[in-house]
Amino acid sequence: MFQIIVAEFKHETNTFSSQRTDFAAYRRSLYAVGDDLVSILTGTATEVGGMLDVLEGQPDVSLIPVVAANAIPAGPVAADVFEDIRGKLVDAIRVHGPIDGILLCLHGAMVTENSEDGEGDLLEAVRQAAGDGVWIMATLDLHANNTQKMSCCADVLINYDYYPHADMVDRGREVAQIMLRTLRGEIRPAMVCKSIPLILPPLSTNEAILRPYVDQMHAYEAADGVLTVSIAHGFLCADIHELGMTVVAVTDQDPERAGEIADELAAKLWQDRQRLKPENMTVDEALDEAERSAEGPVILADLTDNPGGGSPGDGTHILRAMISRKMKNAAVALVCDPESVAACVQAGVGQTVRLLLGGHIYPDLLGQPIECDAYVRLISDGRYRNRGPMSGGIVVDLQKSAVVLVDDIEVIVTTQVTQPYDVEIFHAHGIDPARKNILLLKSTNHFKAAFGPLAKRVLNVSVPGLLAQDPRSVSYINCRRPIYPLDDL
């Protein structure tokens, strides 16, 4: 009987955010211990959901669920949170040993109050507790900054293939299947990681420049002896020494072939480095295009106030311009503003209330509060279940929320923040997104997985914000140099 530990500890840390990620942040999103991990994540379109799909019911597997913790991207993870999760993992290894395999769901861009390499430190502690003879395998986000310590302490690392991350459950299944085949003696993984001195802007893998790379990864994987190939895009808002892209190749007992694959993909990415840039619009350019569009909905993607990259979701630049233009039949997801929600609740549905909407966290960067008269159309508990391809089945809890009407613009105002990548955020608040002319979403690319089928056009809008779109605009201190495009390489 193989004893396999399953655990999740995720955070995408924006080191330019002053919002500390503490226990409360994890409890608002996901903090489940022991069997609660299984009951909450079984059947979900997540990495752990995929791992459980493969492992549960296997006659030769004894599953040991330890902890699942995930928080909305923000500033560094509090030291006591990191020590708590690390301690739970180390204790589980010692209590339940001997352990045969450890499956971890990580992000790869965690920075803590004490370390810029959270996952590296976690994997190091797990390796020290488990010993060299235990297989350690982990899934990572596509936006991971894969570090040398991570690759030294883990036997297999698998980054997502896609952005939007519609393949989380597939990667969870993949790593669990590799673990089972390894423990059963069918394969013996050999991994090579190739770092590239390149900071990549947030580009979707559906972009013409990146699609061939995904196709090439899958072509490699179709060959005998190649187990998995990944490209980690890195997270440009993490100012750490090992910021940048990495290619990961895992073969069956063939490190030489793994090295060749990693070198080939890395060389091609380096060759394409000057072409790896997004096509974004200013606010006025995007709103002009939206107003000219004959059919809706047109989606305006607020790239720089994306909560999925550590921004607070209360930026006002684009919404202010929409109100100024008196845009018709529009909806916004979302503005995180607990004070405005409280004012709406006090006023009640059907009343008009004077608000200072948004702009409270970083007003000089993300825009000042919008003073407006808002009609309170709906008050909600802010809970809904994702039904799209990303994190399907997961319950989102925005706590108390309101829908207000500012002229002809419906704005979802929330107490807690999330990245609005699932259409259920609108349906749960009484809005049919398909019937709107314009949708403003605080999301960079993830929304495309669920909103793509109903969008007539998608316009990427770049405004001043916490989630940079051009690495050259970021004041890096810690990242390695030289690195492209900060340096002329």
N, C-alpha and C positions, 0 to 999 in steps of 0.2 A: 504494500500500500504506500503510494507516494504522498507525502505530506507537503501541501503547497499553500503558502501564505499568499493572500490577496489583500492589497491595500491601495489607497489613493491619497495623495497629498499634492494638491495643485495650487499654483498661484503664478499669474503673469504680472510681474512687478514693474511698474513704471517708476523708475528712480527719480523722476522729476515731479512726482506727486508727493504732496506733504500729508496725504491721508494715510495714516498708519493702519495696517491690516492686523487687527487683533482678534481675540476669540469671538467677539460679537459679530465681526464680519463673516467668520466661518459659520457661526450658528445661523446667521441669516440665510446662508446659501446651502451649505451641506456640511454637517458634522455628525457622522454616524459611526458607532462603535460596535464591533462584534457582529452578531446576527442581524442587527439593524442595517448594516451594509447590504446584506443579501436581500432583505425585505424591501428596501428602498430602491435598489438599483437593478434587481432582476427584471428583465424584459424592457429595459430602457435602451435607447440608442446612444449608449455611452461606451467607453472603453471597458469599464468594469462590467457593464451589462453584457458585452461581448465575451469577456473572460468567463463569466458565470454561465453563459450559453454553452460554452465548450466543456467546462469542468464539471458542472453539476450532473450527477447521474453516472459519471464515469466509475466503473467498478473498482478501478485501481487508484482512485484519488480520494484522499482525505483533505477536504477544503478547510482552511483556517482563515476566516475573515477577521481582519484586525481593526482597520479604521478607514473611513472615507471622509476626506476633508477637502473642501473647495470653496474659494471665496472670489468675489468679484475683483477684477484687477484694480489695483490702487498702489499705494506706496509700500515700502518694505514690510515684510512679515515680522510681527513682534517676536522677540526672542523666546518668550515663554510659550508661544504657540508652537514654534519649531521644536523646542525641547520636549513638549508634550507629545507631539506626533512621533518624533524620533524615539522617545522613550517607549512608547507603546509598541513600536516595531521591534526594537531591540529586546524588550521584555518578552514579546511573543516568540521570538526566535529561541530565547533561552528556556522559556516555560514549555514550549511544545516540541523542542528538539528531540531527536535529530530531524532537521528540515531538509527536504529534497530540492524544493524549488521555491523561489520568491517572485511573484508577479506584482509589479508596481505600476500604477497609473500616475504619471508625473506630468508636469508642464515643460520644464526645461528652461524657464526664464524667471525662476524664483530668486529674489534677493531678500535676505533677512537683515535684521538690525545689526547682526554680527558678521555677516558673510555675504559676498556677492555671488557665491555659487551654492545656493541652497540645496539643489538636487545633488551636486557633487558631494557636499558634506553629508547629506542623508544616505546616499549610496555607500559612502566610505564607512559610515557607522554600521550600516546593514552588513557590509562585507566583513568588517572586523568581527561582528557578532556571529555571523553565520560560518565564516571560514571559507577557504579557497575551494572546497569541494562542493559547495552549494551553488546551483545555477540561479543567477539573478537576471531577470529580464524585465524591461520596462517599455511602456509606450510614452511617447513625448508629443507635444504639440508641434505643428509645423513651424511655429514661431519660437522654437526653442533656440537658445544659445548653447549648443552642445559643447561641453567643456572637456578638457583632457581628463580631469578627475572622474567625470561621469563615465567616460569610455573605458577608463582603467578599472573601475569598480564594478561595472556591469558586464555581463556576457553578451547580451543582445539589447540593442536600443532600436526602437521602431518609431519614427516620426510619422505624423499624418501624411498622406499623399496629397490632400486637397485643401484648398482655401477658396470658398467656404469649407469648413471641416465637416463635411457630410459623411465621412468615412470613419468616425470615431469607433463605432461598434465593430466595424470590419477590422480595424487595427487591434482592438481588444481580442477578437476571435483569432486573429493571425498570431499574436504573441502567445496566446494560450495553446494553440495548436503546435507551435514550435517548441514550447515547453514540454508538452506531452510527448512529442516525437523524440525529443532529447532524452527525457527520463526513461523512455521505453527502449533506448539504445538504437533508434533508427537513424539518427543524425547526431553530429557533434558540431555545433555552430562555431564559426570563426569570424570575428568582426574586425573591420578596418574603418576608421573615421578619418576623413580628410578635411581639414579646416581651410577656409578660403578667406583672405583678408578683404572682405566685401560686405558692406552694409546694404541690405536690400530694402527698398521702400515697400509698403504694404501692397503687394501685387497679387491679384487673384490668379490661381492656377488655370482659370479659364481664359486668361489673356493669351493672345496669339504667341507672344514671346515665351510663355512658360508651358503651354500645352505640350510641345514636343518633348520637354524634359520628363513630364509625367509618363508620356508614351514610352520614352526610352527606359525609364525605371521599370515599367511593366514588361518591356521586351527582355531586359536583363533577367527579371524574375521568372520568365517563362523557360529559361534555359535550365538544364539539369544541374543540380548542385548549387544553384543560387537561391537562397532562402528569402531574402528581403533586401530591398534597396530604398533608401530614403534621402530626401534633401531637406535639411533644416534651414529655413529661410532666415532665422535669427529674429530678435526683437529689438528694433532700433531705439526704443525708449528705455532700454536697460543700459545704463552707462557703466559697463563692467569691462574688465580687461579682455575677456574672450568673446566679446560681442562679434557677431558675424555669422556667415553661412558655413554649413558643414555637410559633406556627403557621407552617408553611412551605408556600407555594404556588408552583408552577412552571407557567408557561404557555408556549405557542409564540408568542413575539414580542408578548406582550400584558401588560406589567407592570401596567397599570391594572386588568385583570381579576384578576391575581394578588393585587394589593393589596386588592381588594374581597373576595375569598375569605378572605384572612388576617384582615381586619378583622371579617368576619361571624362566623367561628368564634371569634375571640378575644373578641368581645363576648358571645357566648352562653356561653362558658366562664366569663367574669367574672360574668355574671348567675347562673350555677349554683354559684358558688364556695362558698357555705355548705352545699351539699348534697354536695360532693365530699369525703366522709369515709368511712372503712371501718367495718364492724361487727365488732368483735373481742370476745373473751371473756377472762376471767381463767382461770388454770389450773384452779381448782376448778370454775368454771362449765363449762369444756370437758370435764373428766374426769367430772363428774356426767352430762352429756349423753351422753358416749361409753358410760358404763356402763349408761345407760338404753336405748341403741339395741338393737333386737332383731336387726338384721342388720349384718354387717361386710363389708368393712373400713370403719371410721370413720377418717378421716385427721385427725390433729392437725397443723396447720401451725405450726411454730415460727417465727414471723414475725421475731423480733428477733435470732436467732442464725443467720441465713441467710448462708452463705458467698458467695452470689451478690451480696450487698450489702456485703461486706468484713468480715463477722464470722468469727471463727476456727473456728466449728463445734464448740466443746468446751463449750458452755453446758450447765448441769445442772438448771436450775429445773424444767422439765417432767418430765424423766426421774426426778428425785428424788421428785416427787409421785406418779408412776406406781408406783415401787418401794414407796413408803410405803403405797399402796393395794393392793399386790399384784395389780395388774391382770393379767388372764389373756389368753393367746394374743396377745401384742403383739410388734411389731418396731420397731426404731429405726434410721433412717438419717440421720445417723450421729453418732458421737462421734470427733473427730479427736484422737488421744492416742497419739503414738509410744511413750511410756514404757509405757503399758498393753499396746500391741501387742507390744513386746519381752518383757514379762513373760509374755504368753500363749505366745509362741514358745518361750521358755525352759521353761515348764511343760509344753507339749505338748498336743495334742488329747486330750480325755478326762480332763483333769486339772482340778481346782478351784484357782483362784489368788486370792489377796487383792489387790485393786486399789484404787488411788486414781483413780477414773475421771473424766476430764474436769476442767473447772474450773481449768486451769493458766495460761491466758493473762490473763484479766481476772476473777479469782475474786470480787472485790468487786462486779462488775457482772453477770457471767454466771452466777454461782453457784459455790460451793466444790466441790472434788473430792468424789465420792461414794465413801466407803469401803464396799466390798462384796466378798462372796465370789462369784466368777464361774466358771461351768463353761465351759471352752474347747471349743466344738463344732466349730470349723473354723478353719484357717489358710489364707490365700489370698495370691496375688501381687497382688491388688487391681486387676487389669486387666479391663476390659470395654469393649464397643463399644455406644455409644448406638444404639437401634433405634426410638426414638419420633420424633415430629414436630419436636422441637427438637434441632438439632445431630446429626441422625441420621448414622451412619457414623463419627463421631468416636470415637477410642479415649480412654478415661479411664484414667489410671494413678494409683491411690491408694497405690501401692507396697505393702509388706507390710501385710496387714490380718487381722483376726480377727473371728469371730462368737462372742460370749459369751452365756451364758444366766444372767440374774439373776432368780431365781424363774422366772416364766413369760414373761419379756421377753427377746427376742433382740435384742442390740445389735451393730451393725456398728461395729467400732472400727478406725480407719485411721491410717496414717502421714501421708498427705497429705490435703488437704481438697478437697471439691467440693460443689456444690449438688446434692442428690439429686433431679433432676427426671426421671430416666428409670428405668423399672421394672427395667432390667437391673442396677441396683446390687443389687437383692435377688436376682434369679435367679443372678447371678454368685457370690453368697455362699450359695447353697443354700437360699434362702428363697422360698416362693411367696407373694407379697403378697396374692393374691386369697383365700387361705385364713386370713388373719389377721383377728382382731376389730378390732384397733387398729394403725394405722401412725403413728408419729411421724416427720415429715419436717422437716428443717431447710431449709425453702423457703417463700417467701411466696406466689407464684402460679405459677411456672414448672411445678411438678409437675402442675398441672391438665391440661396438654396430654397427658401420657402416662397419668397415674393417674386422670383423670376418668372413663373408662369403667368402672373397677372399683370406684370409691369409692361407698359408699352414702350417706355424709355427709362434708362437709368442715367442720371447726371451726377458725377462726382464733384462735390463742392469742397474746396479747400479754403478755410478761413483761419485766422490765428487761433491756436488751441494747444492742448496738452499732448495730443497724439500727432507728432510730426509726420509729414509726408515726404520731406526731403531731408536726408541725413545732414546735408550741408547747413541746414538752419538750426541744428542742435548744438548746444554748447557742451560738448563732451569733455570730460576731464580724465576719466579712467580707462577708456578703451585703448586698445593697442594701436600703435602707429608704426609704420605707415599703414593706411587702410583706405580703400576706395569707397566712396568718392571724396572723402575728406582730403586725401592726398592724390597728387597727379601721378597715378600709376598706370 
